[in-house]
Amino acid sequence: MNKVKELPGEAIVAATQAPSIKNSFLAYVQRVRGGDMGALPAVLGLVVLCVVFAAARPSFLTAINFANLFTQGAAVTLIAMGLVFVLLLGEIDLSAGFASGVCAAVLAVTLTSAGLPWYVCMAAAILTGVVIGTVLGTLVAKVGIPSFVVTLAAFLAFQGLVLVLVHEGTNISIRDSVVVAIANKNLPPWLGWALYLVCVAIFAAVQLRRARSRTRRGLTADPLSLIAFRVGMLALFAGLAVAALNLERSRNPALVSLTGVPIVVPVILVLLVAWTLVLRRTAFGRHLYAVGGNTEAARRAGIPVDRIKISAFVICSAMAAVGGIVAASRASSVDPNTGGSSVLLYAVGAAVIGGTSLFGGKGRVLDAVLGGAVVAVIENGMGLMGYGASVKYLVTGSVLLLAAGVDALARKRAAAAGLR
């Protein structure tokens, strides 16, 4: 009789059976039952929310609203991508929202008052984020102050710094065409399709390379049929998305045409791929997971724990700077509220809702994108249904609490199954 063997960190495979879609599906079900739910809750939640809002408001499915979802959730998603690195350590950065505001203010001031080129101003904003992350990370790793206290202090201080940079409440308008285009302009339709083909081709190549690599090492690899299914699903849904975004969205096409994939989409995709490679394919990524899983064991294994922690905070604040740039682009201005209000809460919520654990050691950059989509759909759908901020906060908070509960229960199930 064939026996199924459990391998921590690997798929559960039938020891004497050839790989198949059926076996891969059974292995996935077994992982879920063991507590490794991955992105399943976020994906299911996203599907349910879209169905509910589409049924309640047919305008939710229009091309213009679909495009709005990307621009509405872009800044929060980018900040959440950086927060994933800190959360993987079991730490927290409460200052990420206002750090994005500080960096956006630096961008605006250097563009307007200093009159510098857009690329210099963006570099200055990101460099500001790097400096902020270095200071925060050093205080946490070297001085030993808890990250909650350090970043809470920074959260308060950065509010004051934003006020200083914008001269105690001035709204600084941004008129640079390149900066404004990031969150307000679109790719030509043909370029959107070219991006689609490149993404599908890269995904297929990565899947095939991974399967061949596992086969060479004597490990069980996904069957070609499963790989073809994954690539087919990506091609189908991405193709539908590009086709929808290439529809005319302008109410007066004769005056101005509005078609194409928003420019912010490839920005998010490039950063998603880059940071995913960092986490999966570099020693830094492996060390980050190790430190988040067990700091003392990582230290004894010779991993430079302090350097890893500082680097995670640097990445977090640098991504907050990118999020601040996108937020400033969307509003075409910077004011004292940039990066404030609910930005931090939504960003942390996006990372956790997507599947990143608050306990450290578990998470992916993709989680931030999925969670950011959930937050954007809630915000957008509730707005279309006419609900105010109070209901939006209640629903988003409930979803976040549910996600944290699922994470806690999954950890308990994984511990009971001996996988943690």
Secondary structure, DSSP 4 states (H G I P E B T S, - for coil): ---EE--TTS--EETTS---HHHHHHHHHHHHHTT--TTHHHHHHHHHHHHHHHHH-GGGGSHHHHHHHHHHHHHHHHHHHHHHHHHTTT---TTHHHHHHHHHHHHHHHHHTS---HHHHHHHHHHHHHHHHHHHHHIIIII---HHHHHHHHHHHHHHHHHHHTTTT--EE---HHHHHHHH-B--HHHHHHHHHHHHHHHHHHHHHHHHHHHHTT-----HHHHHHHHHHHHHHHHHHHHHHTS---S-TTT----S-BTHHHHHHHHHHHHHHHHHHSHHHHHHHHHHH-HHHHHHTT--HHHHHHHHHHHHHHHHHHHHHHHHHHHTEE-TTTT-TTHHHHHHHHHHHHT--TTSS---HHHHHHHHHHHHHHHHHHHHTT--HHHHHHHHHHHHHHHHHHHHHHHHHHHHTT--
